């Protein structure tokens, strides 16, 4: 990667700069060996490799350290670096963090000890089961139920578009416990795979292959000890988790965009038209300049959000929403231009920019679509204006 100047920005400490160098070196040495022909197998292998490499220790808090917190800057830098090398490696890392985010922030010591020890080592795969068929971004409209019966809770309902669905060992599941209407009546639970009443109803395929599934719960019994945090606090738990990991989605988009610009610079430097490199043409230089500006502007928003959270802000809803909205939308523009600069090669299956084009599209949808982020930002801005 040509541009590393952002490592010197005041958002970062020396340990962050060292982390980026170490992850980059590890990714260069290891990720090219991954066979992507079978997505499930590749994801399992990547989780194991990331665990052995020590990178998954950043994805969740240490279970035996009650004062431990998630370092959002490290999460962002790791995702940005992995995404620049391999989109599926970024996915594997990110889902370990998102899937156990509720446990990191609200789990009991017993829950953390049982699951975070395994997920941080790459010995178990995690998933975050929030979305339902009728309630994508409208989490408060969730209908899946958790009915108490003695010392057990009975889960009924479906979840869909669940990353790692079908290969995960443990799921964080949100269900309605009825303490109140809408957002007030949701709770969060830790649910292991393979228990009676829990099945993979459908595997889902997308333009960028990732493990995804629709889950079905039919009179699925779990113990009361599976509750994460307090009853009726599920919406707050989900939003707190997204508050942390939404910035990392933006960081992944940033990694994709950086890769697109790097290969585009190489392309226009080598490709000749009428005897001169494409890079000599002012129009092409203008496109590269637009890429660089978009990337730096996105990076400033991403790392501001992460730094703000790490500095002790209880919530970074506005900052994270701005980062995700801008970084994912601008990355789409950068990658689209990279395809254009590559000409026919840019749409050839398997080419790096063709893969990036497929990878970036979903980031503008998951963990809050771009239009939803605009609503979040507007409410934050207008709410602050009326205080």
C-alpha positions in Angstrom: 0.0 0.0 0.0 1.5 3.3 -1.1 -0.1 5.7 1.4 0.5 5.0 5.1 0.5 8.6 6.2 -2.7 8.3 8.1 -0.9 6.1 10.6 0.6 9.2 12.0 -2.7 10.9 12.7 -3.3 11.9 16.4 -6.1 9.4 16.7 -3.6 6.6 17.2 -1.0 5.6 19.7 2.2 3.7 19.0 0.6 0.4 19.7 -2.0 1.0 17.0 0.7 1.7 14.4 2.6 -1.4 15.5 -0.7 -3.4 15.3 -1.4 -2.4 11.7 2.2 -3.3 10.6 1.8 -6.7 12.3 -1.6 -7.5 10.9 -0.5 -6.4 7.4 2.6 -8.7 7.6 0.5 -11.6 8.8 -2.1 -11.1 6.1 0.5 -10.9 3.4 2.1 -14.1 4.6 -1.1 -16.2 5.2 -4.2 -15.1 3.3 -3.1 -16.0 -0.2 -3.3 -19.7 0.8 -7.0 -19.7 1.5 -9.2 -21.5 -1.1 -12.4 -19.6 -1.5 -14.1 -22.3 -3.5 -16.1 -23.5 -0.5 -17.2 -20.5 1.5 -18.1 -22.4 4.7 -14.8 -24.3 4.8 -12.9 -21.1 4.0 -14.6 -19.2 6.9 -13.9 -22.0 9.4 -10.3 -22.0 8.3 -10.0 -18.3 8.6 -11.5 -18.2 12.1 -9.0 -20.8 13.1 -6.1 -18.9 11.5 -7.1 -15.6 13.1 -7.4 -17.3 16.5 -3.9 -18.9 16.2 -2.5 -15.6 15.0 -3.8 -13.9 18.1 -6.0 -11.4 16.3 -9.3 -12.6 17.6 -8.3 -11.5 21.1 -9.2 -8.0 19.9 -12.7 -9.2 18.9 -14.0 -9.7 22.5 -13.0 -8.7 26.0 -10.8 -11.0 28.1 -13.3 -13.1 30.1 -11.3 -13.0 33.3 -10.8 -9.2 33.2 -13.9 -7.4 34.6 -12.4 -4.0 33.6 -11.6 -5.0 30.0 -13.2 -3.0 27.2 -13.2 -3.2 23.5 -10.6 -1.1 21.7 -12.6 0.3 18.8 -9.5 1.8 17.1 -7.9 -1.6 17.0 -11.0 -3.2 15.7 -11.2 -0.6 12.9 -7.6 -0.9 12.0 -7.7 -4.7 11.9 -10.8 -4.7 9.8 -9.4 -2.1 7.4 -6.2 -4.1 7.0 -7.9 -7.4 6.5 -10.5 -6.0 4.1 -7.6 -4.6 2.0 -6.2 -8.1 1.7 -9.3 -10.4 1.7 -12.9 -9.6 2.1 -13.8 -13.0 3.6 -11.0 -12.7 6.2 -12.5 -9.4 7.2 -15.9 -11.0 7.5 -14.6 -13.9 9.6 -12.9 -11.5 12.0 -15.8 -9.0 12.2 -18.5 -11.7 12.9 -16.5 -13.0 15.8 -16.7 -9.6 17.4 -20.3 -8.8 16.4 -21.6 -12.2 17.4 -20.1 -11.9 20.9 -20.5 -8.2 21.3 -23.4 -8.5 23.7 -21.4 -10.9 25.8 -18.4 -8.6 25.9 -20.6 -5.6 27.0 -23.3 -7.3 29.1 -22.5 -10.9 29.6 -22.2 -12.6 33.0 -18.8 -14.0 34.1 -20.1 -17.5 33.5 -21.2 -16.6 30.0 -18.0 -14.9 29.2 -15.9 -17.8 30.5 -17.9 -20.4 28.6 -17.9 -18.6 25.2 -15.4 -15.8 24.9 -12.5 -18.1 25.7 -13.4 -20.2 22.7 -14.3 -17.5 20.2 -11.1 -15.5 21.0 -9.1 -18.6 20.3 -10.9 -19.4 17.1 -12.2 -22.6 18.6 -15.9 -21.5 18.2 -17.7 -19.4 15.7 -20.3 -16.8 16.7 -23.3 -15.1 15.1 -25.6 -12.1 15.8 -29.2 -13.0 15.2 -31.2 -9.8 15.2 -32.9 -9.3 11.8 -36.3 -10.9 11.1 -38.2 -11.4 7.8 -40.6 -8.5 8.5 -38.2 -6.3 10.5 -34.9 -5.5 8.8 -33.8 -2.1 10.1 -37.0 -1.8 12.3 -35.6 -3.8 15.2 -38.4 -2.6 17.5 -40.9 -4.5 15.3 -39.4 -7.9 16.0 -41.9 -10.6 16.7 -39.9 -13.6 17.7 -41.0 -14.6 21.2 -39.3 -15.9 24.4 -42.0 -17.2 26.8 -41.0 -18.2 30.3 -42.1 -21.6 31.6 -40.6 -22.4 35.0 -36.8 -22.2 34.8 -36.8 -22.2 31.0 -37.6 -19.9 28.1 -39.3 -21.1 25.0 -38.2 -19.5 21.7 -40.5 -19.3 18.7 -39.9 -17.4 15.5 -37.5 -16.8 12.7 -34.3 -14.8 12.0 -32.9 -14.1 8.6 -29.8 -12.8 6.8 -27.8 -14.0 9.8 -24.1 -14.0 9.1 -22.3 -17.2 10.0 -25.8 -18.8 10.0 -25.2 -22.6 9.5 -21.6 -22.7 10.7 -21.8 -20.8 14.0 -21.4 -22.6 17.3 -23.1 -19.9 19.4 -25.7 -17.3 18.5 -26.8 -14.1 20.3 -30.5 -14.1 19.7 -33.0 -11.3 20.4 -36.6 -12.1 21.2 -39.7 -10.5 22.6 -40.3 -11.1 26.3 -43.1 -8.7 26.6 -42.1 -6.1 29.2 -43.5 -3.4 27.0 -44.5 -2.6 23.4 -41.9 -2.1 20.7 -38.3 -1.6 21.8 -39.2 -2.0 25.5 -40.1 -5.6 25.2 -37.0 -7.3 23.7 -34.4 -9.3 25.5 -31.1 -10.9 24.4 -30.0 -14.6 24.9 -27.0 -16.7 24.2 -28.1 -19.8 22.3 -25.7 -22.7 21.3 -26.1 -24.4 18.0 -27.6 -27.8 17.7 -30.2 -27.6 20.6 -33.6 -29.1 20.0 -36.1 -26.8 18.3 -33.4 -24.7 16.6 -32.8 -25.4 12.9 -31.2 -23.8 9.8 -34.3 -23.2 7.7 -32.5 -21.9 4.6 -29.0 -21.0 3.4 -28.9 -17.7 1.6 -26.6 -16.9 -1.3 -25.4 -13.3 -2.2 -23.3 -11.7 -4.9 -20.3 -11.8 -2.5 -20.3 -15.3 -1.0 -20.5 -15.3 2.8 -22.2 -17.9 5.2 -25.7 -16.6 5.6 -28.9 -18.3 6.7 -32.5 -18.0 7.8 -33.0 -19.5 11.3 -36.1 -21.1 12.7 -36.9 -21.6 16.4 -39.8 -24.0 17.2 -40.5 -24.5 20.9 -36.8 -24.2 21.5 -36.1 -24.4 25.2 -33.2 -22.5 26.8 -32.4 -22.0 30.5 -33.0 -18.7 32.2 -29.2 -18.4 32.6 -29.1 -17.8 28.8 -30.4 -14.2 29.3 -27.8 -11.6 28.5 -28.1 -8.5 30.7 -31.6 -7.7 31.9 -35.1 -8.7 30.6 -36.5 -6.0 28.4 -33.1 -4.5 27.7 -32.5 -6.3 24.4 -33.0 -3.2 22.2 -30.5 -1.2 24.3 -28.1 -4.1 24.1 -28.4 -4.4 20.4 -27.9 -0.7 19.9 -24.9 -0.6 22.2 -23.3 -3.5 20.2 -24.0 -1.7 16.9 -22.7 1.5 18.4 -19.3 -0.2 18.6 -19.2 -2.3 15.5 -20.9 0.1 13.1 -17.7 2.1 12.9 -15.8 -1.1 12.0 -18.1 -1.6 9.0 -17.0 1.8 7.8 -13.4 0.7 8.4 -13.9 -2.4 6.2 -15.3 -0.2 3.4 -12.2 2.0 3.8 -10.0 -1.1 3.4 -11.8 -2.1 0.2 -11.5 1.5 -1.2 -7.7 1.6 -0.4 -7.2 -1.6 -2.3 -9.2 -0.3 -5.2 -7.1 2.9 -5.4 -3.8 1.0 -5.1 -4.6 -1.3 -8.0 -5.9 1.6 -10.0 -2.7 3.5 -9.6 -0.8 0.5 -10.7 -3.1 0.0 -13.7 -2.9 3.6 -15.0 0.8 3.7 -14.5 1.3 0.5 -16.7 -1.5 0.8 -19.2 -0.7 2.8 -22.3 -3.0 4.6 -24.7 -1.6 6.1 -27.9 1.9 5.5 -26.5 1.4 7.3 -23.2 0.5 5.8 -19.8 -3.1 6.5 -18.7 -1.6 8.2 -15.7 -0.4 11.1 -18.0 -4.0 12.1 -18.8 -5.5 14.8 -16.7 -8.9 13.2 -16.6 -7.4 10.0 -15.1 -5.4 12.1 -12.7 -8.7 13.8 -11.7 -10.2 10.4 -10.9 -7.3 9.3 -8.8 -7.5 12.7 -6.9 -11.2 12.1 -6.3 -10.4 8.6 -4.9 -7.7 10.0 -2.6 -10.0 12.8 -1.2 -12.9 10.4 -0.7 -10.7 7.9 1.2 -9.1 10.5 3.4 -12.4 12.1 4.3 -13.9 8.7 5.1 -10.9 7.8 7.2 -11.2 10.9 9.2 -14.8 10.1 10.1 -14.1 6.5 10.8 -11.2 7.1 13.1 -12.9 10.1 14.8 -15.8 7.7 15.7 -13.4 5.1 17.0 -11.3 7.5 19.0 -14.4 9.1 20.5 -15.6 5.8 21.7 -12.2 4.8 23.1 -12.0 8.1 24.9 -14.9 7.2 27.1 -18.0 8.5 25.3 -20.9 6.3 26.4 -22.5 6.4 22.9 -21.2 7.5 19.5 -24.4 7.0 17.6 -24.0 10.2 15.5 -20.3 9.7 14.9 -20.7 6.0 14.0 -23.6 6.6 11.7 -21.8 9.4 9.9 -18.7 7.1 9.4 -20.7 4.2 8.1 -22.8 6.3 5.8 -20.0 8.2 4.2 -17.3 5.5 4.1 -19.5 2.9 2.5 -21.1 5.3 0.0 -17.7 6.8 -1.0 -16.1 3.3 -1.2 -18.7 2.3 -3.7 -17.8 5.3 -5.8 -14.1 4.7 -5.5 -14.5 1.0 -6.5 -16.8 1.8 -9.3 -14.2 4.2 -10.8 -11.6 1.5 -10.3 -13.7 -0.8 -12.4 -14.0 1.9 -15.1 -10.2 2.5 -15.1 -9.6 -1.2 -15.6 -11.8 -1.4 -18.6 -12.8 -4.9 -19.6 -10.6 -6.4 -17.0 -12.7 -4.6 -14.3 -15.7 -6.8 -15.0 -13.9 -10.0 -15.5 -14.9 -12.6 -13.0 -12.2 -13.1 -10.4 -10.3 -9.8 -11.0 -9.6 -7.9 -7.8 -11.7 -4.9 -8.6 -14.6 -7.2 -9.7 -14.5 -8.9 -6.3 -14.3 -5.5 -4.6 -17.3 -4.4 -6.5 -19.4 -7.3 -5.2 -18.0 -7.1 -1.7 -18.7 -3.4 -1.1 -22.4 -3.5 -2.1 -23.7 -5.3 1.0 -21.9 -2.8 3.4 -24.3 -0.1 2.4 -27.1 -2.3 3.7 -26.1 -4.4 6.7 -25.9 -3.0 10.2 -28.2 -0.2 9.2 -28.8 0.7 5.5 -27.5 4.1 4.3 -31.0 5.7 4.3 -31.4 4.5 7.9 -28.1 6.1 8.8 -29.4 9.4 7.4 -32.5 9.1 9.7 -30.2 8.4 12.7 -28.0 11.3 11.9 -30.9 13.7 11.3 -32.5 12.8 14.6 -29.2 13.2 16.5 -28.5 16.6 14.9 -32.0 17.9 15.4 -32.2 16.6 18.9 -29.0 18.3 19.9 -30.3 21.6 18.3 -33.4 21.6 20.5 -31.5 20.9 23.8 
